């Protein structure tokens, strides 16, 4: 996988390069930063206690170790979780199931606001599933502490809000895409760079499945 990133032309086009692959040891993580990787995705999905009931292909410890190796190498970490897998509220503090009820907007708002309080400097992204919420309900998520999304009408096998509808929602709510930040191991800046704003818009339109960061007007 690392070989595919060598001399990547994406860096020259100023794309953030976020790779989701497998469990990494320390040397593999260092190899990825040498070929220009800026972020690595490794989801924890649920709590340590509930994890064995949902995932058997790799251990919770292996995922934590990968995150540690990636951070030590100086690469930014993107890590996600899934709610309504059958876990308890206690599991939430520390592959969708058909029999689980849909997540309510109030559950989502509480999850986002709690995440924002616990990790105030992190980017809180919403991914597949937010399509079930109306524009007004998504606005509640933004104001509760969400500050980034995955956009595009299909995320793997799950329907999602398409790029154009997200742009309309941003316009209605007074939200503006932020320019990319290419410093390894750091979150995007809280300040918009007006010189790069037009360039950022072009990047977003070139890649409709990228992550969109925003800030309030």
Secondary structure as UniProt FT lines:
FT   HELIX           2..5
FT   TURN            6..7
FT   HELIX           9..12
FT   TURN            13..14
FT   STRAND          18..20
FT   HELIX           26..34
FT   TURN            35..36
FT   STRAND          39..41
FT   HELIX           48..51
FT   TURN            52..54
FT   HELIX           60..73
FT   STRAND          76..78
FT   HELIX           89..93
FT   TURN            98..99
FT   HELIX           105..118
FT   TURN            119..121
FT   STRAND          125..126
FT   TURN            128..129
FT   HELIX           130..132
FT   HELIX           135..144
FT   STRAND          148..150
FT   STRAND          154..155
FT   TURN            156..157
FT   STRAND          158..159
FT   HELIX           163..173
FT   STRAND          175..177
FT   TURN            184..185
FT   HELIX           194..206
FT   TURN            208..209
FT   STRAND          211..216
//
